[in-house]
Amino acid sequence: MAKLVSKTYGDALFELAVETGRVDEFFEEAKGILQVLKENEDLTKLMNHPKIVKEEKAEILENIFSGRVSGETIGFIRLIVEKGHFKDMEKVFSYFIHQVKEYKKIGVVSVASAMELSESQKSAVEKRILETTNYVTLEMHYAVDKDLIGGMVIRIGDRVVDSSIKTKLHDLTRELSKIQLKVGECAP
């Protein structure tokens, strides 16, 4: 259900942004709203409190964001709250941000490697990704994962390129166990 809510509302906001030619403006506003929601647990607790009615919740959010975001965005927030979907608001704005990044051909890439990559290695990875995808720019996230032993794992959305030694060893072990099973099956 939450995925349906985030998609429905996120798509509606995205369509409005495209139709009005304000994709960049709404994108920046969404990032700001998401940051406020993630950084303020007390606000989330207050907004999820069952004794506070939807109208009060909408007014609280309107007071917080008034003057910081456009009237359309405030109206959008009010609509989400009045429909009883505050708990999904982070997912709605996250979905919207994802849609804008796809629209603007911004690839979000996570790279895990066994050791810290040098700047030249990072540049080579980014260049290769730009050559093999239709992204114009990349939002890169690098992490070190000592369990990989060597190589790297690259994630772009739901696609994964795994050239880690850990995975290669795992695959080799699996292949060897299949061979052992076949040999064992042939024995009298």
C-alpha positions as CSV (number, residue, x, y, z in Angstrom):
1,M,0.0,0.0,0.0
2,A,2.8,2.4,0.9
3,K,4.4,1.9,-2.5
4,L,1.1,2.6,-4.2
5,V,0.7,5.9,-2.2
6,S,4.3,7.0,-2.8
7,K,4.0,6.3,-6.6
8,T,0.6,7.9,-6.9
9,Y,1.5,11.1,-5.1
10,G,5.1,11.2,-6.4
11,D,3.9,10.8,-10.0
12,A,1.3,13.5,-9.5
13,L,3.9,15.9,-8.2
14,F,6.3,15.0,-11.0
15,E,3.7,15.6,-13.7
16,L,2.9,19.0,-12.1
17,A,6.6,19.9,-12.1
18,V,7.1,18.9,-15.7
19,E,3.8,20.6,-16.9
20,T,4.7,23.8,-15.2
21,G,8.4,23.8,-16.2
22,R,9.4,23.9,-12.5
23,V,11.2,20.5,-12.2
24,D,14.4,22.0,-10.7
25,E,12.4,24.2,-8.2
26,F,10.2,21.3,-7.0
27,F,13.3,19.0,-6.9
28,E,15.2,21.4,-4.5
29,E,12.0,21.9,-2.4
30,A,11.5,18.1,-2.1
31,K,15.2,17.6,-1.0
32,G,14.7,20.3,1.6
33,I,11.5,18.8,2.9
34,L,13.0,15.3,3.0
35,Q,15.9,16.6,5.0
36,V,13.6,18.3,7.5
37,L,11.6,15.2,7.9
38,K,14.6,12.9,8.4
39,E,16.3,15.2,10.8
40,N,13.4,15.9,13.1
41,E,12.1,12.8,14.9
42,D,10.0,15.0,17.2
43,L,8.1,16.4,14.2
44,T,7.4,12.8,13.0
45,K,6.2,11.8,16.4
46,L,4.0,14.9,16.6
47,M,2.5,14.3,13.2
48,N,1.8,10.6,13.9
49,H,0.1,11.4,17.3
50,P,-3.4,10.0,17.1
51,K,-5.0,12.8,19.1
52,I,-3.9,15.6,16.7
53,V,-6.5,16.0,14.0
54,K,-5.4,16.1,10.3
55,E,-6.3,19.8,10.0
56,E,-4.0,20.7,12.9
57,K,-1.2,18.6,11.4
58,A,-1.6,20.3,8.0
59,E,-1.4,23.7,9.7
60,I,1.7,22.7,11.6
61,L,3.4,21.7,8.4
62,E,2.2,24.7,6.6
63,N,3.7,27.0,9.3
64,I,7.0,25.1,9.1
65,F,7.4,25.3,5.3
66,S,5.6,28.5,4.5
67,G,8.0,31.0,2.9
68,R,10.5,28.2,2.3
69,V,8.6,26.3,-0.4
70,S,6.1,27.2,-3.1
71,G,2.4,27.4,-2.6
72,E,1.9,24.4,-4.8
73,T,4.2,22.3,-2.6
74,I,2.5,23.5,0.6
75,G,-0.9,22.5,-1.0
76,F,0.6,19.1,-1.9
77,I,1.8,18.5,1.6
78,R,-1.6,19.6,3.0
79,L,-3.3,17.1,0.6
80,I,-1.1,14.2,1.7
81,V,-1.8,15.0,5.4
82,E,-5.5,15.5,4.9
83,K,-5.8,12.1,3.1
84,G,-4.1,10.5,6.1
85,H,-0.8,9.7,4.5
86,F,1.8,11.6,6.5
87,K,3.5,8.4,7.4
88,D,4.2,8.0,3.7
89,M,5.4,11.5,3.1
90,E,9.2,10.6,3.1
91,K,8.5,7.8,0.6
92,V,6.5,10.2,-1.6
93,F,9.3,12.8,-1.8
94,S,12.0,10.1,-2.1
95,Y,10.0,8.6,-5.1
96,F,9.6,12.1,-6.6
97,I,13.4,12.8,-6.3
98,H,14.1,9.4,-7.9
99,Q,11.8,10.3,-10.8
100,V,13.4,13.7,-11.3
101,K,16.9,12.1,-11.3
102,E,15.8,9.6,-14.0
103,Y,14.2,12.5,-16.0
104,K,17.4,14.5,-15.8
105,K,19.5,11.5,-16.5
106,I,21.3,11.6,-13.2
107,G,22.6,8.1,-12.3
108,V,22.8,7.3,-8.6
109,V,25.8,4.9,-8.3
110,S,27.1,3.0,-5.2
111,V,30.6,1.5,-5.5
112,A,31.9,-0.8,-2.9
113,S,35.5,-1.9,-3.1
114,A,37.9,-3.8,-0.8
115,M,40.1,-0.7,-0.4
116,E,39.8,3.0,-0.9
117,L,39.9,3.9,-4.5
118,S,42.3,6.6,-5.7
119,E,41.0,9.7,-7.5
120,S,42.2,8.3,-10.9
121,Q,40.4,5.0,-10.2
122,K,37.2,6.8,-9.3
123,S,37.5,8.9,-12.5
124,A,38.0,5.7,-14.5
125,V,34.9,4.1,-12.9
126,E,32.8,7.2,-13.5
127,K,34.0,7.5,-17.1
128,R,33.2,3.8,-17.8
129,I,29.7,4.1,-16.3
130,L,28.9,7.3,-18.4
131,E,30.1,5.4,-21.5
132,T,27.9,2.3,-20.9
133,T,24.7,4.0,-19.7
134,N,22.5,6.8,-20.9
135,Y,23.2,9.0,-17.8
136,V,24.5,12.5,-18.4
137,T,25.8,13.0,-14.8
138,L,26.4,10.7,-11.9
139,E,25.8,10.9,-8.1
140,M,28.6,8.7,-6.8
141,H,28.7,7.0,-3.4
142,Y,31.9,5.1,-2.5
143,A,32.3,2.7,0.3
144,V,35.0,0.3,1.5
145,D,33.9,-3.3,2.2
146,K,36.8,-5.4,3.5
147,D,34.8,-8.6,2.9
148,L,35.2,-8.2,-0.8
149,I,38.9,-9.2,-0.7
150,G,39.4,-7.4,-4.0
151,G,37.5,-6.0,-7.0
152,M,34.3,-4.0,-6.6
153,V,30.6,-4.1,-6.6
154,I,28.8,-1.4,-8.5
155,R,25.0,-0.7,-8.0
156,I,23.0,1.5,-10.3
157,G,19.4,1.4,-9.4
158,D,18.4,-2.3,-9.5
159,R,21.4,-3.3,-11.6
160,V,24.5,-4.8,-10.0
161,V,27.9,-5.4,-11.5
162,D,29.9,-7.7,-9.2
163,S,33.5,-8.2,-10.0
164,S,34.6,-8.9,-6.5
165,I,36.9,-11.7,-5.6
166,K,34.6,-12.8,-2.9
167,T,31.8,-13.5,-5.4
168,K,34.2,-15.2,-7.8
169,L,35.4,-17.5,-5.0
170,H,31.8,-18.2,-4.0
171,D,30.9,-19.1,-7.6
172,L,34.0,-21.2,-8.0
173,T,33.2,-23.1,-4.8
174,R,29.7,-23.7,-6.0
175,E,31.0,-25.1,-9.3
176,L,33.5,-27.3,-7.5
177,S,30.8,-28.7,-5.3
178,K,28.7,-29.6,-8.4
179,I,31.6,-31.4,-9.9
180,Q,32.2,-33.3,-6.6
181,L,28.5,-34.3,-6.6
182,K,28.7,-35.6,-10.2
183,V,31.8,-37.6,-9.4
184,G,30.2,-39.0,-6.2
185,E,27.1,-39.9,-8.2
186,C,29.2,-42.0,-10.7
187,A,30.9,-44.1,-8.0
188,P,29.6,-47.7,-7.7
